């Protein structure tokens, strides 16, 4: 099971690296922007994101960076954190604007499986084992 999850994680990471690179190349005008089959509401949403001028480049950067980070056990938790906001938006975009649950649910489900697999990396975010806090510490000067 562990090897299967690793293979699926590598495929997931490779997908986001390739989509990030493709998006970056399309933004630079090196390749044509891909055409996706989507509802008119989703097309309007995508156009609005593109009009901001920063979301699509940020998305390309996070997709590429998050995907690369997910190739390594040590950095996979950070890759999950970088990809999580976009995967949630992908899920709700497909659910609410396209009426399609398979694509978005698959990505969200896989990301949640990987987050669970690496849950120990996030433990310090939710528990406080030390009573000292850097704000409360006073330095002797």
Buried (B, 14 or more C-beta within 10 A) or exposed (E): EEEEEEEEBEEBBBBBBEBBBBBBBBBEEEEEEEEEEBBEEBEEBBEEBEEEEEBBBEBBBBBBBBBBBBBEEEBBBBBBBBBBEBBBBBBEBBBEBBEBEEBBBBBBEBBEBBBEBBEEBBEEEEEEEEEEEEEEEEEEE
